[in-house]
Amino acid sequence: MSQGLIAGPTRWVLFLASSHQAEDRHILDLAYGVYCLERAGVKAADISVYVDGPDRAAIATQWSQGTTSAIPVQESHEFFVDIRNEKAENLVMFVTGHGGWDGIDAPHPIKPFPFVTAIKSAPQLKHAVVYLGQCYAGIFNYVGAGKGKGPSGDADVIVMGATNLHSSISASTTETLINGEVRWPANVFLIHVFKWIVSPSDVDGDGLYTVMDSFKYASALSNDGNLTLKTQVTNRIFDLRTAWLTAQAAHQSTASLSLQMAETAARAQYFDALELNHVHQDGWILNAIPAQHLAFR
């Protein structure tokens, strides 16, 4: 490739499929993403956005925190139509939202084989880079992503996941967007990918800012954040358990709706903390060799 992905010709895709209304936190992941892409020099005309949900006004409100550009926000199924007519040689795609053993959450769950097949159907595509932030992203590992693999196309598809066959970490963050600071529980892996794109670092020391550098950076910083979060939560677990048992005893002593709600809330906080300590954040990459040579700049 004679020039980096940002110089193009590259199609940049921000993708949020959902079987219901997309959550605000996930829309804000993408709003921060477009904010970073434009700061890095990506043109609005080269960005495509797909977000699901019947309340389009609510989606537009959250999305507008990331950009003033008139970028249409379409629904996820439209991506699979658009990609067949895409003329760019490169595709960079960021996926947030929910995922499970059956793929990406959507009105019809998106599974790995049709997903990669759809990407390879772009007629002039040479390289695709896909960052998967959703839970159980490892479902998309070990597929025919390399050049000449799969039923169609000779494009190299580089796929990266925030985590393997586990839940993905979201953590509270405060970031600067169009109108100032915004706080939300963000997808940790994607946030670090976007930050690297704005201010890249040569992690492996080869003199280039490559896709592999972005993966190593985001994975390492995500794990650091995971360690910090688990340490903080571990210090609170015994206090949370005590608070739950106290609320439980109060409710058993005096039956009332307010005490029942207090017990339910305390129990939820305690078990959420326990669950978090068993969540892994183990980034992975598929088709790593092209990722070592494909430069952003």
Phi and psi in degrees as GROMACS dihedral restraints (atoms count N, CA, C in turn):
[ dihedral_restraints ]
;  ai    aj    ak    al  type     phi  dphi    fc
    3     4     5     6     1   -79.5    20    10
    4     5     6     7     1   -23.4    20    10
    6     7     8     9     1  -139.6    20    10
    7     8     9    10     1   163.0    20    10
    9    10    11    12     1   -75.1    20    10
   10    11    12    13     1   171.2    20    10
   12    13    14    15     1   -62.4    20    10
   13    14    15    16     1   -36.6    20    10
   15    16    17    18     1   -68.0    20    10
   16    17    18    19     1   -35.8    20    10
   18    19    20    21     1   -71.7    20    10
   19    20    21    22     1   -24.3    20    10
   21    22    23    24     1    89.3    20    10
   22    23    24    25     1  -173.5    20    10
   24    25    26    27     1   -76.4    20    10
   25    26    27    28     1   117.0    20    10
   27    28    29    30     1  -134.8    20    10
   28    29    30    31     1   137.2    20    10
   30    31    32    33     1   -99.2    20    10
   31    32    33    34     1   125.5    20    10
   33    34    35    36     1  -104.5    20    10
   34    35    36    37     1   123.1    20    10
   36    37    38    39     1  -120.7    20    10
   37    38    39    40     1   126.2    20    10
   39    40    41    42     1  -108.6    20    10
   40    41    42    43     1   120.2    20    10
   42    43    44    45     1  -129.9    20    10
   43    44    45    46     1   125.1    20    10
   45    46    47    48     1  -139.7    20    10
   46    47    48    49     1    93.9    20    10
   48    49    50    51     1   -86.9    20    10
   49    50    51    52     1   152.0    20    10
   51    52    53    54     1  -160.4    20    10
   52    53    54    55     1   141.6    20    10
   54    55    56    57     1   -78.7    20    10
   55    56    57    58     1   -10.5    20    10
   57    58    59    60     1  -132.6    20    10
   58    59    60    61     1  -155.3    20    10
   60    61    62    63     1   -71.4    20    10
   61    62    63    64     1   128.6    20    10
   63    64    65    66     1   -59.6    20    10
   64    65    66    67     1   142.1    20    10
   66    67    68    69     1   -75.5    20    10
   67    68    69    70     1   146.7    20    10
   69    70    71    72     1   -55.8    20    10
   70    71    72    73     1   -40.4    20    10
   72    73    74    75     1   -63.0    20    10
   73    74    75    76     1   -36.3    20    10
   75    76    77    78     1   -73.1    20    10
   76    77    78    79     1   -37.8    20    10
   78    79    80    81     1   -63.5    20    10
   79    80    81    82     1   -38.2    20    10
   81    82    83    84     1   -67.5    20    10
   82    83    84    85     1   -31.5    20    10
   84    85    86    87     1   -53.9    20    10
   85    86    87    88     1   -46.5    20    10
   87    88    89    90     1   -75.2    20    10
   88    89    90    91     1   -34.3    20    10
   90    91    92    93     1   -61.3    20    10
   91    92    93    94     1   -41.7    20    10
   93    94    95    96     1   -65.8    20    10
   94    95    96    97     1   -35.8    20    10
   96    97    98    99     1   -61.8    20    10
   97    98    99   100     1   -46.9    20    10
   99   100   101   102     1   -68.2    20    10
  100   101   102   103     1   -34.5    20    10
  102   103   104   105     1   -58.3    20    10
  103   104   105   106     1   -44.8    20    10
  105   106   107   108     1   -70.2    20    10
  106   107   108   109     1   -41.3    20    10
  108   109   110   111     1   -60.7    20    10
  109   110   111   112     1   -44.1    20    10
  111   112   113   114     1   -67.3    20    10
  112   113   114   115     1   -35.9    20    10
  114   115   116   117     1   -64.8    20    10
  115   116   117   118     1   -31.5    20    10
  117   118   119   120     1   -79.8    20    10
  118   119   120   121     1    -7.0    20    10
  120   121   122   123     1   106.7    20    10
  121   122   123   124     1     7.3    20    10
  123   124   125   126     1   -76.6    20    10
  124   125   126   127     1   134.8    20    10
  126   127   128   129     1   -79.1    20    10
  127   128   129   130     1   142.1    20    10
  129   130   131   132     1   -58.5    20    10
  130   131   132   133     1   -34.3    20    10
  132   133   134   135     1   -64.9    20    10
  133   134   135   136     1   -18.1    20    10
  135   136   137   138     1   -96.8    20    10
  136   137   138   139     1     4.5    20    10
  138   139   140   141     1  -107.5    20    10
  139   140   141   142     1   133.2    20    10
  141   142   143   144     1  -122.0    20    10
  142   143   144   145     1   141.3    20    10
  144   145   146   147     1  -128.6    20    10
  145   146   147   148     1   135.7    20    10
  147   148   149   150     1  -134.2    20    10
  148   149   150   151     1   115.9    20    10
  150   151   152   153     1  -136.5    20    10
  151   152   153   154     1   131.6    20    10
  153   154   155   156     1   -94.6    20    10
  154   155   156   157     1   151.7    20    10
  156   157   158   159     1   143.9    20    10
  157   158   159   160     1   141.6    20    10
  159   160   161   162     1   -71.3    20    10
  160   161   162   163     1   -26.1    20    10
  162   163   164   165     1   -88.4    20    10
  163   164   165   166     1    84.5    20    10
  165   166   167   168     1   -69.6    20    10
  166   167   168   169     1   -28.6    20    10
  168   169   170   171     1   -66.3    20    10
  169   170   171   172     1   -41.7    20    10
  171   172   173   174     1   -64.9    20    10
  172   173   174   175     1   -40.0    20    10
  174   175   176   177     1   -62.2    20    10
  175   176   177   178     1   -44.5    20    10
  177   178   179   180     1   -62.6    20    10
  178   179   180   181     1   -36.6    20    10
  180   181   182   183     1   -62.7    20    10
  181   182   183   184     1   -46.9    20    10
  183   184   185   186     1   -69.1    20    10
  184   185   186   187     1   -41.8    20    10
  186   187   188   189     1   -62.0    20    10
  187   188   189   190     1   -37.2    20    10
  189   190   191   192     1   -65.2    20    10
  190   191   192   193     1   -12.4    20    10
  192   193   194   195     1   -73.7    20    10
  193   194   195   196     1   -13.2    20    10
  195   196   197   198     1  -102.2    20    10
  196   197   198   199     1   -20.5    20    10
  198   199   200   201     1  -159.3    20    10
  199   200   201   202     1   152.1    20    10
  201   202   203   204     1  -102.3    20    10
  202   203   204   205     1     0.0    20    10
  204   205   206   207     1   -73.6    20    10
  205   206   207   208     1   147.3    20    10
  207   208   209   210     1   -85.2    20    10
  208   209   210   211     1    71.3    20    10
  210   211   212   213     1   -95.7    20    10
  211   212   213   214     1   119.3    20    10
  213   214   215   216     1   -62.2    20    10
  214   215   216   217     1   139.9    20    10
  216   217   218   219     1  -105.8    20    10
  217   218   219   220     1   106.7    20    10
  219   220   221   222     1   -98.7    20    10
  220   221   222   223     1  -178.0    20    10
  222   223   224   225     1   -98.9    20    10
  223   224   225   226     1   159.3    20    10
  225   226   227   228     1   -60.1    20    10
  226   227   228   229     1   -36.0    20    10
  228   229   230   231     1   -63.8    20    10
  229   230   231   232     1   -24.0    20    10
  231   232   233   234     1   -71.1    20    10
  232   233   234   235     1   -23.2    20    10
  234   235   236   237     1   -59.3    20    10
  235   236   237   238     1   -41.5    20    10
  237   238   239   240     1   -71.5    20    10
  238   239   240   241     1   -17.2    20    10
  240   241   242   243     1   -85.5    20    10
  241   242   243   244     1   -47.1    20    10
  243   244   245   246     1   -62.1    20    10
  244   245   246   247     1   -37.5    20    10
  246   247   248   249     1   -64.1    20    10
  247   248   249   250     1   -28.7    20    10
  249   250   251   252     1   -69.8    20    10
  250   251   252   253     1   -18.8    20    10
  252   253   254   255     1  -110.9    20    10
  253   254   255   256     1     7.7    20    10
  255   256   257   258     1   -71.0    20    10
  256   257   258   259     1   130.3    20    10
  258   259   260   261     1  -101.3    20    10
  259   260   261   262     1    -8.4    20    10
  261   262   263   264     1   -69.4    20    10
  262   263   264   265     1   152.4    20    10
  264   265   266   267     1   -83.5    20    10
  265   266   267   268     1   -19.0    20    10
  267   268   269   270     1  -130.5    20    10
  268   269   270   271     1   147.9    20    10
  270   271   272   273     1  -133.4    20    10
  271   272   273   274     1   130.5    20    10
  273   274   275   276     1  -123.3    20    10
  274   275   276   277     1   124.4    20    10
  276   277   278   279     1  -128.8    20    10
  277   278   279   280     1   135.0    20    10
  279   280   281   282     1  -118.8    20    10
  280   281   282   283     1   123.9    20    10
  282   283   284   285     1  -117.1    20    10
  283   284   285   286     1   125.6    20    10
  285   286   287   288     1  -127.2    20    10
  286   287   288   289     1   179.0    20    10
  288   289   290   291     1   115.7    20    10
  289   290   291   292     1  -153.8    20    10
  291   292   293   294     1  -106.3    20    10
  292   293   294   295     1   152.1    20    10
  294   295   296   297     1  -146.4    20    10
  295   296   297   298     1   161.8    20    10
  297   298   299   300     1  -153.3    20    10
  298   299   300   301     1  -167.0    20    10
  300   301   302   303     1   -63.9    20    10
  301   302   303   304     1   -21.3    20    10
  303   304   305   306     1   -97.4    20    10
  304   305   306   307     1    12.2    20    10
  306   307   308   309     1   109.6    20    10
  307   308   309   310     1  -154.8    20    10
  309   310   311   312     1   -80.4    20    10
  310   311   312   313     1   132.2    20    10
  312   313   314   315     1   -61.9    20    10
  313   314   315   316     1   129.3    20    10
  315   316   317   318     1  -164.1    20    10
  316   317   318   319     1   168.9    20    10
  318   319   320   321     1   -50.3    20    10
  319   320   321   322     1   -36.7    20    10
  321   322   323   324     1  -126.0    20    10
  322   323   324   325     1   112.0    20    10
  324   325   326   327     1   -48.0    20    10
  325   326   327   328     1   137.9    20    10
  327   328   329   330     1   -93.3    20    10
  328   329   330   331     1   115.7    20    10
  330   331   332   333     1   -97.2    20    10
  331   332   333   334     1   160.7    20    10
  333   334   335   336     1   -59.8    20    10
  334   335   336   337     1   -46.9    20    10
  336   337   338   339     1   -61.7    20    10
  337   338   339   340     1   -52.4    20    10
  339   340   341   342     1   -66.4    20    10
  340   341   342   343     1   -28.7    20    10
  342   343   344   345     1   -65.0    20    10
  343   344   345   346     1   -52.0    20    10
  345   346   347   348     1   -66.9    20    10
  346   347   348   349     1   -37.7    20    10
  348   349   350   351     1   -60.8    20    10
  349   350   351   352     1   -41.3    20    10
  351   352   353   354     1   -62.7    20    10
  352   353   354   355     1   -44.2    20    10
  354   355   356   357     1   -61.3    20    10
  355   356   357   358     1   -43.1    20    10
  357   358   359   360     1   -69.9    20    10
  358   359   360   361     1   -11.6    20    10
  360   361   362   363     1   -77.6    20    10
  361   362   363   364     1   -12.3    20    10
  363   364   365   366     1   -60.5    20    10
  364   365   366   367     1   122.6    20    10
  366   367   368   369     1   -63.2    20    10
  367   368   369   370     1   -32.1    20    10
  369   370   371   372     1  -112.5    20    10
  370   371   372   373     1    12.3    20    10
  372   373   374   375     1   -69.6    20    10
  373   374   375   376     1   133.4    20    10
  375   376   377   378     1  -111.2    20    10
  376   377   378   379     1   -38.6    20    10
  378   379   380   381     1  -137.4    20    10
  379   380   381   382     1   138.7    20    10
  381   382   383   384     1  -130.7    20    10
  382   383   384   385     1   139.6    20    10
  384   385   386   387     1  -125.2    20    10
  385   386   387   388     1   122.5    20    10
  387   388   389   390     1  -124.1    20    10
  388   389   390   391     1   120.0    20    10
  390   391   392   393     1  -101.9    20    10
  391   392   393   394     1   118.1    20    10
  393   394   395   396     1  -106.1    20    10
  394   395   396   397     1   116.0    20    10
  396   397   398   399     1   -98.4    20    10
  397   398   399   400     1   -11.3    20    10
  399   400   401   402     1   -74.9    20    10
  400   401   402   403     1   163.6    20    10
  402   403   404   405     1   -61.1    20    10
  403   404   405   406     1   150.2    20    10
  405   406   407   408     1    56.3    20    10
  406   407   408   409     1    37.4    20    10
  408   409   410   411     1   -63.1    20    10
  409   410   411   412     1   -20.9    20    10
  411   412   413   414     1   -63.2    20    10
  412   413   414   415     1   -13.4    20    10
  414   415   416   417     1   -58.0    20    10
  415   416   417   418     1   -26.3    20    10
  417   418   419   420     1   -92.0    20    10
  418   419   420   421     1     4.5    20    10
  420   421   422   423     1   -84.3    20    10
  421   422   423   424     1   163.6    20    10
  423   424   425   426     1    58.1    20    10
  424   425   426   427     1    49.8    20    10
  426   427   428   429     1  -124.1    20    10
  427   428   429   430     1   167.8    20    10
  429   430   431   432     1   -76.6    20    10
  430   431   432   433     1    78.1    20    10
  432   433   434   435     1   -97.7    20    10
  433   434   435   436     1   -17.0    20    10
  435   436   437   438     1   -75.7    20    10
  436   437   438   439     1   169.6    20    10
  438   439   440   441     1   -59.6    20    10
  439   440   441   442     1   131.0    20    10
  441   442   443   444     1    80.9    20    10
  442   443   444   445     1    -2.7    20    10
  444   445   446   447     1   -92.6    20    10
  445   446   447   448     1   153.3    20    10
  447   448   449   450     1    84.6    20    10
  448   449   450   451     1   177.0    20    10
  450   451   452   453     1   -79.2    20    10
  451   452   453   454     1   -15.5    20    10
  453   454   455   456     1  -150.4    20    10
  454   455   456   457     1   145.1    20    10
  456   457   458   459     1    82.2    20    10
  457   458   459   460     1   153.5    20    10
  459   460   461   462     1  -113.2    20    10
  460   461   462   463     1    17.4    20    10
  462   463   464   465     1   -73.5    20    10
  463   464   465   466     1   146.0    20    10
  465   466   467   468     1   -84.5    20    10
  466   467   468   469     1   123.2    20    10
  468   469   470   471     1  -110.2    20    10
  469   470   471   472     1   113.7    20    10
  471   472   473   474     1   -95.3    20    10
  472   473   474   475     1   122.2    20    10
  474   475   476   477     1  -118.3    20    10
  475   476   477   478     1   131.6    20    10
  477   478   479   480     1  -127.2    20    10
  478   479   480   481     1   142.4    20    10
  480   481   482   483     1  -123.1    20    10
  481   482   483   484     1   142.9    20    10
  483   484   485   486     1   -63.5    20    10
  484   485   486   487     1   -33.7    20    10
  486   487   488   489     1  -150.9    20    10
  487   488   489   490     1   170.3    20    10
  489   490   491   492     1   -94.0    20    10
  490   491   492   493     1  -115.0    20    10
  492   493   494   495     1   -96.0    20    10
  493   494   495   496     1    52.7    20    10
  495   496   497   498     1  -140.4    20    10
  496   497   498   499     1   174.3    20    10
  498   499   500   501     1   -68.9    20    10
  499   500   501   502     1   155.6    20    10
  501   502   503   504     1  -101.1    20    10
  502   503   504   505     1   148.8    20    10
  504   505   506   507     1   -85.3    20    10
  505   506   507   508     1   129.7    20    10
  507   508   509   510     1  -117.9    20    10
  508   509   510   511     1   141.3    20    10
  510   511   512   513     1  -143.2    20    10
  511   512   513   514     1   151.2    20    10
  513   514   515   516     1   -64.3    20    10
  514   515   516   517     1   132.1    20    10
  516   517   518   519     1  -142.2    20    10
  517   518   519   520     1   156.2    20    10
  519   520   521   522     1  -121.4    20    10
  520   521   522   523     1   118.3    20    10
  522   523   524   525     1  -128.3    20    10
  523   524   525   526     1   156.4    20    10
  525   526   527   528     1   -85.7    20    10
  526   527   528   529     1   126.6    20    10
  528   529   530   531     1  -122.6    20    10
  529   530   531   532     1  -161.5    20    10
  531   532   533   534     1   -54.9    20    10
  532   533   534   535     1   -46.4    20    10
  534   535   536   537     1  -103.1    20    10
  535   536   537   538     1    19.1    20    10
  537   538   539   540     1   117.8    20    10
  538   539   540   541     1  -157.4    20    10
  540   541   542   543     1   -78.3    20    10
  541   542   543   544     1   139.1    20    10
  543   544   545   546     1  -130.9    20    10
  544   545   546   547     1   137.3    20    10
  546   547   548   549     1  -114.0    20    10
  547   548   549   550     1   131.6    20    10
  549   550   551   552     1  -160.1    20    10
  550   551   552   553     1   161.6    20    10
  552   553   554   555     1   -78.6    20    10
  553   554   555   556     1    97.1    20    10
  555   556   557   558     1   -93.3    20    10
  556   557   558   559     1   155.8    20    10
  558   559   560   561     1   -70.5    20    10
  559   560   561   562     1   112.7    20    10
  561   562   563   564     1   -61.2    20    10
  562   563   564   565     1   -44.3    20    10
  564   565   566   567     1   -63.1    20    10
  565   566   567   568     1   -49.0    20    10
  567   568   569   570     1   -65.4    20    10
  568   569   570   571     1   -38.2    20    10
  570   571   572   573     1   -57.6    20    10
  571   572   573   574     1   -42.6    20    10
  573   574   575   576     1   -72.7    20    10
  574   575   576   577     1   -32.2    20    10
  576   577   578   579     1   -61.1    20    10
  577   578   579   580     1   -48.2    20    10
  579   580   581   582     1   -62.2    20    10
  580   581   582   583     1   -40.6    20    10
  582   583   584   585     1   -64.8    20    10
  583   584   585   586     1   -38.7    20    10
  585   586   587   588     1   -64.3    20    10
  586   587   588   589     1   -39.3    20    10
  588   589   590   591     1   -61.8    20    10
  589   590   591   592     1   -38.3    20    10
  591   592   593   594     1   -70.0    20    10
  592   593   594   595     1   -42.3    20    10
  594   595   596   597     1  -133.5    20    10
  595   596   597   598     1    78.1    20    10
  597   598   599   600     1   -71.3    20    10
  598   599   600   601     1   153.1    20    10
  600   601   602   603     1  -130.4    20    10
  601   602   603   604     1   146.0    20    10
  603   604   605   606     1   -87.2    20    10
  604   605   606   607     1    85.6    20    10
  606   607   608   609     1   -64.5    20    10
  607   608   609   610     1   -42.0    20    10
  609   610   611   612     1   -92.8    20    10
  610   611   612   613     1    -0.6    20    10
  612   613   614   615     1    74.2    20    10
  613   614   615   616     1    24.7    20    10
  615   616   617   618     1   -94.2    20    10
  616   617   618   619     1     5.4    20    10
  618   619   620   621     1    85.0    20    10
  619   620   621   622     1     5.1    20    10
  621   622   623   624     1  -124.8    20    10
  622   623   624   625     1   154.3    20    10
  624   625   626   627     1  -102.0    20    10
  625   626   627   628     1    92.2    20    10
  627   628   629   630     1  -106.0    20    10
  628   629   630   631     1   170.1    20    10
  630   631   632   633     1   -57.2    20    10
  631   632   633   634     1   -38.9    20    10
  633   634   635   636     1   -62.2    20    10
  634   635   636   637     1   -39.0    20    10
  636   637   638   639     1   -60.1    20    10
  637   638   639   640     1   -43.2    20    10
  639   640   641   642     1   -62.5    20    10
  640   641   642   643     1   -39.6    20    10
  642   643   644   645     1   -65.7    20    10
  643   644   645   646     1   -47.7    20    10
  645   646   647   648     1   -62.7    20    10
  646   647   648   649     1   -42.5    20    10
  648   649   650   651     1   -62.9    20    10
  649   650   651   652     1   -51.7    20    10
  651   652   653   654     1   -64.8    20    10
  652   653   654   655     1   -39.0    20    10
  654   655   656   657     1   -66.8    20    10
  655   656   657   658     1   -44.6    20    10
  657   658   659   660     1   -64.9    20    10
  658   659   660   661     1   -45.4    20    10
  660   661   662   663     1   -68.3    20    10
  661   662   663   664     1   -33.8    20    10
  663   664   665   666     1   -63.8    20    10
  664   665   666   667     1   -42.1    20    10
  666   667   668   669     1   -67.6    20    10
  667   668   669   670     1   -36.6    20    10
  669   670   671   672     1   -61.0    20    10
  670   671   672   673     1   -45.3    20    10
  672   673   674   675     1   -64.0    20    10
  673   674   675   676     1   -37.9    20    10
  675   676   677   678     1   -63.0    20    10
  676   677   678   679     1   -43.4    20    10
  678   679   680   681     1   -61.9    20    10
  679   680   681   682     1   -45.3    20    10
  681   682   683   684     1   -62.0    20    10
  682   683   684   685     1   -44.9    20    10
  684   685   686   687     1   -63.2    20    10
  685   686   687   688     1   -44.9    20    10
  687   688   689   690     1   -65.2    20    10
  688   689   690   691     1   -37.1    20    10
  690   691   692   693     1   -62.9    20    10
  691   692   693   694     1   -44.8    20    10
  693   694   695   696     1   -62.5    20    10
  694   695   696   697     1   -43.6    20    10
  696   697   698   699     1   -67.7    20    10
  697   698   699   700     1   -40.0    20    10
  699   700   701   702     1   -59.2    20    10
  700   701   702   703     1   -38.8    20    10
  702   703   704   705     1   -65.6    20    10
  703   704   705   706     1   -20.2    20    10
  705   706   707   708     1  -101.4    20    10
  706   707   708   709     1    -9.9    20    10
  708   709   710   711     1   -59.8    20    10
  709   710   711   712     1   -45.7    20    10
  711   712   713   714     1   -66.5    20    10
  712   713   714   715     1   -37.0    20    10
  714   715   716   717     1   -66.6    20    10
  715   716   717   718     1   -39.0    20    10
  717   718   719   720     1   -66.3    20    10
  718   719   720   721     1   -38.3    20    10
  720   721   722   723     1   -65.9    20    10
  721   722   723   724     1   -42.2    20    10
  723   724   725   726     1   -62.1    20    10
  724   725   726   727     1   -41.4    20    10
  726   727   728   729     1   -64.2    20    10
  727   728   729   730     1   -39.5    20    10
  729   730   731   732     1   -64.6    20    10
  730   731   732   733     1   -47.9    20    10
  732   733   734   735     1   -64.1    20    10
  733   734   735   736     1   -35.9    20    10
  735   736   737   738     1   -64.7    20    10
  736   737   738   739     1   -45.1    20    10
  738   739   740   741     1   -65.2    20    10
  739   740   741   742     1   -36.5    20    10
  741   742   743   744     1   -65.0    20    10
  742   743   744   745     1   -44.4    20    10
  744   745   746   747     1   -64.4    20    10
  745   746   747   748     1   -38.7    20    10
  747   748   749   750     1   -64.7    20    10
  748   749   750   751     1   -39.8    20    10
  750   751   752   753     1   -69.7    20    10
  751   752   753   754     1   -37.9    20    10
  753   754   755   756     1   -68.4    20    10
  754   755   756   757     1   -31.4    20    10
  756   757   758   759     1   -75.4    20    10
  757   758   759   760     1   -38.9    20    10
  759   760   761   762     1  -136.2    20    10
  760   761   762   763     1   109.3    20    10
  762   763   764   765     1   -75.3    20    10
  763   764   765   766     1   118.9    20    10
  765   766   767   768     1  -157.4    20    10
  766   767   768   769     1   156.0    20    10
  768   769   770   771     1   -64.7    20    10
  769   770   771   772     1   -40.3    20    10
  771   772   773   774     1   -65.3    20    10
  772   773   774   775     1   -40.6    20    10
  774   775   776   777     1   -70.3    20    10
  775   776   777   778     1   -33.8    20    10
  777   778   779   780     1   -64.5    20    10
  778   779   780   781     1   -44.0    20    10
  780   781   782   783     1   -64.2    20    10
  781   782   783   784     1   -39.4    20    10
  783   784   785   786     1   -64.0    20    10
  784   785   786   787     1   -41.8    20    10
  786   787   788   789     1   -64.1    20    10
  787   788   789   790     1   -43.8    20    10
  789   790   791   792     1   -60.9    20    10
  790   791   792   793     1   -42.2    20    10
  792   793   794   795     1   -66.7    20    10
  793   794   795   796     1   -42.8    20    10
  795   796   797   798     1   -65.5    20    10
  796   797   798   799     1   -40.1    20    10
  798   799   800   801     1   -63.7    20    10
  799   800   801   802     1   -42.1    20    10
  801   802   803   804     1   -62.7    20    10
  802   803   804   805     1   -42.5    20    10
  804   805   806   807     1   -62.4    20    10
  805   806   807   808     1   -41.1    20    10
  807   808   809   810     1   -66.0    20    10
  808   809   810   811     1   -48.3    20    10
  810   811   812   813     1   -73.8    20    10
  811   812   813   814     1   -28.5    20    10
  813   814   815   816     1   -62.6    20    10
  814   815   816   817     1   -40.2    20    10
  816   817   818   819     1   -66.8    20    10
  817   818   819   820     1   -42.1    20    10
  819   820   821   822     1   -60.5    20    10
  820   821   822   823     1   -44.8    20    10
  822   823   824   825     1   -63.2    20    10
  823   824   825   826     1   -40.3    20    10
  825   826   827   828     1   -60.3    20    10
  826   827   828   829     1   -32.8    20    10
  828   829   830   831     1   -71.9    20    10
  829   830   831   832     1    -8.0    20    10
  831   832   833   834     1  -112.2    20    10
  832   833   834   835     1    10.3    20    10
  834   835   836   837     1   -91.3    20    10
  835   836   837   838     1   132.0    20    10
  837   838   839   840     1  -101.6    20    10
  838   839   840   841     1   151.2    20    10
  840   841   842   843     1  -128.2    20    10
  841   842   843   844     1    83.5    20    10
  843   844   845   846     1  -116.0    20    10
  844   845   846   847     1    90.6    20    10
  846   847   848   849     1   -61.8    20    10
  847   848   849   850     1   149.6    20    10
  849   850   851   852     1  -142.3    20    10
  850   851   852   853     1   158.7    20    10
  852   853   854   855     1  -137.6    20    10
  853   854   855   856     1   137.1    20    10
  855   856   857   858     1  -113.9    20    10
  856   857   858   859     1   135.1    20    10
  858   859   860   861     1    71.2    20    10
  859   860   861   862     1    56.7    20    10
  861   862   863   864     1   -73.3    20    10
  862   863   864   865     1   -29.7    20    10
  864   865   866   867     1   -63.0    20    10
  865   866   867   868     1   -48.4    20    10
  867   868   869   870     1   -61.5    20    10
  868   869   870   871     1   -29.6    20    10
  870   871   872   873     1   -64.9    20    10
  871   872   873   874     1   -23.6    20    10
  873   874   875   876     1   -76.2    20    10
  874   875   876   877     1   -16.4    20    10
  876   877   878   879     1  -116.4    20    10
  877   878   879   880     1   -16.1    20    10
  879   880   881   882     1   -83.5    20    10
  880   881   882   883     1   111.4    20    10
  882   883   884   885     1   -94.4    20    10
  883   884   885   886     1   146.9    20    10
  885   886   887   888     1   -81.3    20    10
  886   887   888   889     1   -35.4    20    10
